[in-house]
């Protein structure tokens, strides 16, 4: 059995492995190439920029040749099923994040701080969060943005976001950082409005720090809707606004959701253990019980 991580590279090595009779398994860290092609195209079209789909076709052909796929989230699995990969040949194993010391569950300040952490590209959905925040007009509240724009962000998307950010004093652009942990410790809620993710590391980091999470169906990770946070449809500004407002108005519920999020991370099966169990299942299916 040979594992490829991620499955959209190492084409020559994968073909050699197959020629030598190896079972080839791709670890899919993002959605199916065709799914991401569609998301990128739609977002670029919204902001009036062109987008090259070159490479998505070849990646789609390549991933179709794997014997099995290990998807790092249920969303990634669903995107592969949607584009024709047999569901019985897809396993799910959620990746890990380091678990910090248990957080102290107490109000850090009277300011309600909503945190967004991302290397912002067209898939991250930042315009939808900014639209929601602009409409909310919450008192004594801040939206803290950590990260920077990626090189492939359309200029009009960047201008759209910057205009909202710079015109709203309740939005704080913190910029890039190697260590976002101080921001998690000060936050009340974490929000990631992504349109397509694998298993977003920042969502698990936020949960490990004891934060309730508002995210989308395509970036859900291990968030359980209404228990450790809220899961909303992509591009749904109204839903984002509603859930942020709910947590703003129900601070005790937000704190309980954060505690539940921490428990989820404490009890999560390690990625390596999950992959080893999948490896054993593949061998069992092939009649090799070694």
Buried (B, 14 or more C-beta within 10 A) or exposed (E): BBBBBBBBEBBEEBEEBBEEEEBBBBBBBBBBBBBBBBBBBEBBEBBEBEBEEEEBEEBBEBBEEBBBBBBBBBBBBBBBBEBEBEEEBBBBBBBBBEBBEEBEEEEEEEEBBBBBBBEBBBBBBBBBBBBBBBEBEBEEBBBBBBBBBEEEBBEEBBEBBEEBBEEBEBBBBBEEEEEBEEBBBBBBBBBBBBBBBBBBBBBBBBBBBBBBBBBBBBBBBBBBEEBBBBBBEBBBBEBBBBBBBBBBEEEEEBBBBBBBBBBBBEEBEEBEEBBEEBBEEBBEEEEEEE
